[in-house]
Amino acid sequence: MRLQILLLCLSLAAPVIASAQGDPVTEAGRRGLLRRGQESPTEHEMTPAEWRRLQLAAADKSEEIMRRAQKQPGLLAQYVTMQLAYDENNERAFRLIFGQYLSWFQTWIGDYDGAARSFSIAQPAQANDAPSPLTGPWHTRPADEVILELAKDRKAVFFNEAHSAPLTRTLTVQLLARLRAQGYTHFAAETLYLKEAEGLRKRGYPTSKVGFYTEEPIYGEMVRTALRLGFTVIAYDAEDAGTGDARERAGAQSLYDQVFKRDPNARLVVNAGFGHIQKSGDYLRGSSMAKFFKKISNIDPLCVEQTMMIPHARTDQDHPWYAAVMQAAHPAQPFVYVDAGNKPWTLKPELYDVSVFFPHTAQNENRPSWVSLGGTRLPYPVGSDLCRDQFPCMLEARYTNEGDDAVAADRAVLNVIDPNAPMSQRVLSNHGSAQSRLYLYPGNYRVNALDGRGRIVSSQPVTIAPGTTKP
């Protein structure tokens, strides 16, 4: 099946620097995404067919390396295996494809800036873009306020995300409690495995087995929060349905069957990747999940686009409207544009109802401030004393009322680099600091320090009180 998906993806690719509507292509392997011709050779360097062949070979190699990495003992060792493989191969197609595989592991260990450098989808201006909000009768408002107003009388609200940019998960997490208060009853996430959904609901917290992207702490908090708030959490993505329309239709049918067919008065929140939530138009030469859902259920979902107006590791990959807006006055938190009648601006008027702008944020000890989830998670400083001279070292916090199999509430990596250290200890770029910080909700945790073989070298209980941080 993966080969069929890759062939579909590559048939869409053009040998120019571009991305299409924020969703480059469909998934490769475990939800992987091939960038749609991004940074690919020019026509004078090789033919499109030759470039596709190199990408297919790179995807096969990427899958093989990831499988080998996942056999390593512990997440840090898995990441190091991935990073070494990336550093040792400078072939262009391999780096383009494998960069996204690497980025997943970087998000899982809390290295969000590293993930952005490894994989970032360019957002050039396109023919179906709306005019810049700076040129019309638009003004800014906080995104959370507007989305809640728009969702008030809806039966379903769909959020999208960029799988390698957990920034695009933050607003969704922050909105769950208020959506629940509005009467939303069900939460569905693309990444969740159907066979694990019942166990997840009974257990009450996510583990690494419940999904693929849920290994990332903020995604874990999204699922954990939905469970805690009393949402019925469901998996819906049809992993074995095939490609294109088959998968999109099956996912939409699953949502309808599990939610509205059983309870016509239910209300649904969905978190999905990229263009799966576009409500009209062509999607990978077919229809999207949201378009099928609307047809099957006769419910028009509110579709919130969160992957296009975001900061990139390279500013030349930012959308021109985004770059201009960031030069103008704007809120410090996620925001949207609305007109005098509160109609929201969207970059793709036919595809999504509203576009969210995520502004640039400050860095604190190699961690972006958005990890605080709007200030609801508090910084807890951690240092190399916890690592007992075992480097690289991963620090992770787990809730005391959850098992050791739980997805961590947050993670950070320390790597005190000796200039004479062997390469195996130097692969963690931008991890040369002897201190970092974890971001945690008020509550009780155990903070473990793990060495490169996944062994716990120290552990301590931690209580985060509201409005306090460690001295």
N, C-alpha and C positions, 0 to 999 in steps of 0.2 A: 504493500500500500504506500509506503514512504516513497518509493521510486515513482509511482504514479503522481503523487503530490508534487514531487520535485519537477517532473516533466511539465506539469501544468504551470508551476511557478515560472520555470525557465522559458516556457513558450511566451510568457508575457514580458520577459525582460528585454530591455533595449540597451545597446552598448553606449549609454550616455549616463551622466550623473543625474539621477532623478529618483523620486519616490512617488507613488500614486495614492493620493487622497489619504495620506498618513498611514495606510496599511500596505506595506510593501508587497506582500504575497501571502499565500496561505502557509500553514505550518509544515515544517520538515522534521521528521523524527518526532521527538516528544515536544510537540507544539512549537518546533523551531521555525524561525522565519528567515527566508533568504531575502536579502536586500535586493530590491528590484532594479538591478543594473547599476546600483550606486557605486561610484568610483570604478566602474568597469572600464576596460580598455576602449580606445577609440576604434573606429572602423579601419583605420590605417594599421593598427597593431595586430588585430586578429578578427576573424569573422565572428558573428554572434553564435554560430554553431560551435566554434572552438571554445568560446567563452563559457557557453552552457556546459560543455563537456568538462571543463576544468572545475566548474562549480559543483557539478554532480559528483566528481571525484573527491572534491573537498568536503562535501556533505557526508559521503561515505566514511572518509577518514575521521571527520568530526564525531560521528556516531561511535566509531570504534574507540576513539580516545575517551569519550565520555563514559562508555561502558567500562573501560579499564579504570578510569578514575573512580567510578562509583564502587569499585571493589576495595578501595583503600579504606583503612580504619579511621573513620572520622572525617568530618566535613573539611577541616583545615587541610588534611592530607589530600583530599580529593581536589580542593582548589589548587594546591601547589602542583599537583600533577597536570592540571589543566593549564596553569600559567606557564610551566616549563615547556609544555608542548607548543604553546603559542610563541614563546620566545625563541624556540629553536627552529621555527619554520617561517621564513620571510616571503614565501610564495603568495602572490597577491590574492588569488582566489581563495586559498586556504584561510588567510587572515580575515577576508571579508565574511566568510561563512563561519569559521570557528570563533571569530570575535564575539558572535552572539552567544554561542555555547558558553564561552568563558564568562560573559557578562552575567549569565544566570547565577553561576557560582559566586561571582563577586557580590551580587545582591544578597545572596544567602549569608555571606560572612559579614555583611554590613558595609562593604566597600562600594558605596553608591556612586562616588565620583569615578572610581576605577571602571565600573560597569558602563558609565556614560562614555568614557574614553574608548572602551573596547567595542561598543556597538551603539550607533546613533543614526537614526533615520533622518536624512535631510528633508526639509519641508519647503521646497521651492514654490514660488507663485504658480498657479495653474489657471486654466481658462474658466473653470467653474467656481473660482473663488469669488466671494462677495467683495465689494469695494471695502477699503480700509474703514474701520469704525471711526478713525480720526477725521474722515472726510464727510461724515453724515451727521444726522441729529442724534448722536449717541452719547451717553454718559456712563460712567462706571458705577457698578454696585457690587457689594460682596457676593461672591458666587453662591455661598450657602443660602443666603436670604432669598435670592432669586429662584434657585432650584426648588427650594421648599414651597415657594408660592406657586411655581409652575406645576409641581407634583401634587398639590393639594387635592385636586379633583380628578387625578388620573388613576387608572387601575394598575399601571406598570410604569416603572422608570428604569431605563437601561443606561448604565455608565460603561464607558470603555476605558481601557488602560493600554499602556505600552509595557510589554512584559519585562523589558530590561530597565525600565525607569519607574521604580516604586513611588516616585513623586506623584505619579498619576493615580495612585491608590489612596493617597492621603485624604483627599476631600471626601471620598466615598466613606471611609472609616468614620470621619468626623460627622457625617450626616446620618448615620444609621439610627442613632438614638432618636433624633427628631422625626425621621421618617416612620419609625415605629410608633411614636406618639401621634402621628397623623393617621395611623390605622393600617400601615403596611404590615403584612403578615408573613410573607415568604421572602427568603433570600436565596439566590442561586448564583453560583460561581462557575465559570467555564472550566477552571482548572481542576475541580473536584472530580474524583473517580466515582462512577455510579455504584460500584461494588462496595465502596467504603462509606457511603453516605449514612446508612443506618447506624453503623458503629460510631461514626462521628457524632451523631445526634445523641446517642446513649451516653457516650463518654463525656461530652461537653467541652472538649478542646481538640484542636488539630494536632496531628502528628505528621511526620514526614511521609507516611503512607497514604494520606487522604487525598493528595494531589501532587502536582509537580511544582508549580510556582508558590504553593503555600509554605514551602521551606523558608521563604523570605519572611523575616519577622513582621513587617507591616501587613503583608497578606495574611499571615497567621493571626494577627490582631483583628483583621477584618472579619474573618470567620469566627474567631473567638467572641468578638463583640456581638455579632449577629446571634450566636447561640445564647449568650448571657442575657440579651434583651428579649428573648422569647420568640425570635423569628423561627419559622420552620425552615431549616437549611437543607437545600436540595442540590444534587448534581444533575446536570442535564445534557452535557456534551456527549454526543454519540461517537465514541472513540473508534468504533468498528464500522461506521456507516459508509466509509469511503471518502471521496474528495468532493469539493465543490458543492453543488446543489444537494447531493445526497446527505452530506454532513449537516449543512445549514437547515435543511427541511427537518431532518431527524431531531436536531436540537430544539427547534421551534415546537415541534409536535410534543416532545418530552416536557417542555415547559407547560404547554397547555394541558396535557394529560395529568401532570402531577399537581397542578395548581387550580386552574379555572374549571376544568372538567369536574373536579371533585368539589370545588367550592366556588360558585360563580361570584360570591361576594369577597373573595380573597383579593389581596393587593400584593404586587410583586416588585422586588428590587433585584436587578441582574447586574453582575459584573462580568464583562467579557472583553476580549482583546480587539483592538483596532476596529476594522470595518464590519465586524460581525453585527454591530448595532446600527449600521446605516439603514434607514427606513425606506429607501427607494433607490432606483437606478441599478446599474450593473455592478455586480460584485464578483470578481474573478470569473467573468464570462457567464455569470448566472445571477442568483439572488442571494441576499444575505439572510442570516438567521432572523433578524428583526423584521425584514420584509415578509418572510414566510410566516412569522408569528402573527403579524397583523392580519394576514389573509386567513390563517387558520382560526384565530380567536376572535376576529372582528374587534380587536382592542388596539388602539393607537398608542404605542408607548412613547413616553417622553424620552428622547434620546440625547444624552449629554456627552458631547465630544470633549475628550481631555488629553489627546495625544499630539495635537498639532501646534498649539500655542504654548510650547514649553521651551525652556532654555536647553541648548545643546552644548556638548563639550567644545565644539567649534562653532563660533558665532556665525560663520558663513553658511551653516546648515539651518539657522533660524529662518522662519518665514519672514519675508520683508515687512509684513504688517506687524509681526511680533516685535521685530527690532525697532520699528518706529514707535510702537506703543510703549516700549520699555524706556524710550527717551523722553516720553511725556509723563505728566503726573499720573500716578496710579496707586492703588492700595498696596500695602505690603503683603497681603494675603491673597489667595486665589480670587479672581474677580471676573465679571462678565460685563458686557456693554448692553444697555437697554435704551429704547427711545422714550419719548414722553409718555407713551401709553404702556410702558413697561414691556413692550415686545422685545425679546432678546435678539442680539446679533449673533449670527453664526457664519463661520467661514464658508460652509457648504450648505446653502439654503435648502437644497432639495434633499439633502441626506441626513442632516442632524437639526435638532431644535435649538441648540445653544452651544456656543464654544466657550470653554473655560480658559482663561489666561493664568498661567502659573509664573509669578515673577521670580527673578533671581533672588537667592537667599544667601545669608552669611554662612561662613564656615567656622566651626569651633572644633579645634583639634582633629582636623581631617574629617569632620562629620558635618553634613548640611543641617541647618537649623530646622528644615521642614520635618526632620525625623521626630521632632517634638509633637507633631500632629496638632498644630495650632496652639501650642503651649499646654496641652492637656497631659503630655508626658514630660517628666522633669529630668534634668541632666544629673547623672550620678557619675562623678569622676572615678576612673580606674587607672591604676598604674602598674609598672613592671614588677613591683613587690609581690603581686599576686602570682606572677609567672614562675617564681623560684628559679630564675636564670635559665628557663627552658624557652627558647625562641626558635621560630616564630611561635606565638602564643595567642590562642583565641579565648576571649572572655565572653561568656554568655549568661544571661539571666533567665531563669525559669520561675514561674509562679510556684510557691511552696505547696499549693493544693493540687498541682498537676504532676503527672508522672515524669520520669526521665525521658520518656518517648515524646514528650510534648515539643512542639515547635517553640523555639526560644522567643521570649518577649523582645529581646534585642541582642545583637552581637557586635563585637569590635575585635580587631586584630592588632596586636602589638608586635613589633619586630625591631629589637635593639640591634642595630647593624654594626658589626665589627668590620672595619675595612679589609681585614685579612680573612674574613669568613669565606667558606666555600660557597659556590653559586647556589647550592641547595638552600642556603640560609639567606640569600639575597634576592630571591625572586619576587618578593612581595613589594612591588614598587609603591612608593609613597606610604610605606608602613614603617618608617624609620623612627617613629616617635616612641618614647617610653611611657606615654600616657594617652588616654583617650577618654571617652565618656559614653555611657549607656543612657538611653532615654526610656524611662519607665513610668507607667501610671502609678499613682499612690497605691501601695499594697505591700505584700510580703513576698520576698523572692529568695532564691539561693543563687549566688553568683559563682560560677565555676570557671577556673582557668584550665585550659586543655593544651597539651603540647601537640607537636606535629604528628603524633601517632594516635591522637584522640584520647589520651589518658588524662585524667583529672589530676592536676598537680597541686591545686588548692581549691578550697570551697569555703564560702562564708555566707551566713544569713544576712539579708539586707531588708530593711523596712524603709519604704519611701512614704513619708508623711506628706499630706497636702501642703504645698507651698514651701517645702524644704528641700535642701540638697545636702549631700555629704560635705562636711567641713573641708 
